[in-house]
Amino acid sequence: MTNPHGAVVLSPTEQAEDIPEDQPGLEARIRELEAAIAACNAHTCSLMDQEDPAKGIFHAAAIHASKQRHMQLRYLKDICVARVSRLRA
């Protein structure tokens, strides 16, 4: 599922069972997840750039949440890649 800006929107409860089993669906999902991972990385970097310790501006909670989201997306991508490999074998 994507939002109007084209970014992947995953529910926090999405499980590995929700990932497609067919190769074309998996490959499409991998592309979506790669785009979401790149967007997540850019968001994290943006938050880190906005921090200014001298002025007391910190985004630790948002950065942590963004990094957790990145790990979730990587995990889902790894599952998709493994399933594609299994289908090719």
MITI-163418 format. One record per residue (C-alpha): residue number from 0; y, z, x; chain; residue in three letters. Coordinates in steps of 0.02 Angstrom, whole numbers, plus 50000, padded with zeros to 5 digits. Each point is the difference from the previous one (the first is absolute). Last residue first. Example, Ala and Ser with C-alpha at 12.3 -4.5 7.8 and 13.67 -1.06 7.14 Angstrom:
<rs>
<1,<49947,50357,50684>,'A','SER'>;
<0,<49828,50033,49931>,'A','ALA'>;
</rs>
This chain:
<rs>
<88,<48866,49675,50786>,'A','ALA'>;
<87,<50155,49923,49919>,'A','ARG'>;
<86,<49994,50120,49852>,'A','LEU'>;
<85,<49987,50152,50116>,'A','ARG'>;
<84,<50147,49940,50102>,'A','SER'>;
<83,<50103,49978,49841>,'A','VAL'>;
<82,<49951,50175,49946>,'A','ARG'>;
<81,<50050,50073,50168>,'A','ALA'>;
<80,<50170,49913,49992>,'A','VAL'>;
<79,<50029,50068,49824>,'A','CYS'>;
<78,<49956,50177,50053>,'A','ILE'>;
<77,<50114,49986,50151>,'A','ASP'>;
<76,<50142,49942,49886>,'A','LYS'>;
<75,<49975,50151,49887>,'A','LEU'>;
<74,<50007,50117,50151>,'A','TYR'>;
<73,<50153,49912,50069>,'A','ARG'>;
<72,<50089,50019,49832>,'A','LEU'>;
<71,<49959,50185,49993>,'A','GLN'>;
<70,<50058,50024,50180>,'A','MET'>;
<69,<50165,49914,49963>,'A','HIS'>;
<68,<50023,50107,49845>,'A','ARG'>;
<67,<49977,50155,50107>,'A','GLN'>;
<66,<50130,49933,50121>,'A','LYS'>;
<65,<50122,49971,49857>,'A','SER'>;
<64,<49971,50175,49933>,'A','ALA'>;
<63,<50031,50075,50173>,'A','HIS'>;
<62,<50159,49897,50020>,'A','ILE'>;
<61,<50060,50056,49829>,'A','ALA'>;
<60,<49966,50183,50040>,'A','ALA'>;
<59,<50082,49990,50172>,'A','ALA'>;
<58,<50157,49910,49942>,'A','HIS'>;
<57,<50129,50096,50101>,'A','PHE'>;
<56,<50189,49994,50001>,'A','ILE'>;
<55,<50071,50157,50082>,'A','GLY'>;
<54,<50153,49910,50069>,'A','LYS'>;
<53,<49943,50016,50181>,'A','ALA'>;
<52,<49820,49970,49946>,'A','PRO'>;
<51,<50043,49828,49933>,'A','ASP'>;
<50,<49857,49917,49907>,'A','GLU'>;
<49,<50035,49827,49931>,'A','GLN'>;
<48,<49900,49914,50138>,'A','ASP'>;
<47,<49846,50103,49954>,'A','MET'>;
<46,<50015,49951,49818>,'A','LEU'>;
<45,<50018,49817,50045>,'A','SER'>;
<44,<49849,50010,50115>,'A','CYS'>;
<43,<49896,50075,49861>,'A','THR'>;
<42,<50057,49867,49876>,'A','HIS'>;
<41,<49960,49861,50124>,'A','ALA'>;
<40,<49827,50072,50027>,'A','ASN'>;
<39,<49971,50010,49812>,'A','CYS'>;
<38,<50057,49820,49978>,'A','ALA'>;
<37,<49879,49944,50136>,'A','ALA'>;
<36,<49859,50099,49920>,'A','ILE'>;
<35,<50041,49926,49829>,'A','ALA'>;
<34,<49994,49824,50070>,'A','ALA'>;
<33,<49833,50036,50083>,'A','GLU'>;
<32,<49937,50075,49836>,'A','LEU'>;
<31,<50044,49844,49903>,'A','GLU'>;
<30,<49916,49889,50130>,'A','ARG'>;
<29,<49844,50109,49996>,'A','ILE'>;
<28,<49999,49992,49809>,'A','ARG'>;
<27,<50002,49810,50006>,'A','ALA'>;
<26,<49855,50003,50123>,'A','GLU'>;
<25,<49905,50121,49889>,'A','LEU'>;
<24,<50025,49894,49846>,'A','GLY'>;
<23,<49943,49844,50091>,'A','PRO'>;
<22,<49847,50093,50068>,'A','GLN'>;
<21,<49941,50075,49835>,'A','ASP'>;
<20,<49977,50190,49985>,'A','GLU'>;
<19,<50176,50046,49947>,'A','PRO'>;
<18,<50069,50173,50044>,'A','ILE'>;
<17,<50004,50131,49862>,'A','ASP'>;
<16,<49841,50083,50065>,'A','GLU'>;
<15,<50093,50043,50161>,'A','ALA'>;
<14,<50105,50118,49895>,'A','GLN'>;
<13,<50176,49990,49935>,'A','GLU'>;
<12,<50058,50175,49953>,'A','THR'>;
<11,<50174,49986,50075>,'A','PRO'>;
<10,<50025,49841,49900>,'A','SER'>;
<9,<50032,49849,50107>,'A','LEU'>;
<8,<50157,49895,49992>,'A','VAL'>;
<7,<50000,49851,50117>,'A','VAL'>;
<6,<50173,49933,50034>,'A','ALA'>;
<5,<50053,49836,49919>,'A','GLY'>;
<4,<50174,50058,49952>,'A','HIS'>;
<3,<49956,50004,49815>,'A','PRO'>;
<2,<49858,50124,50037>,'A','ASN'>;
<1,<49826,49945,50050>,'A','THR'>;
<0,<49825,50040,49936>,'A','MET'>;
</rs>
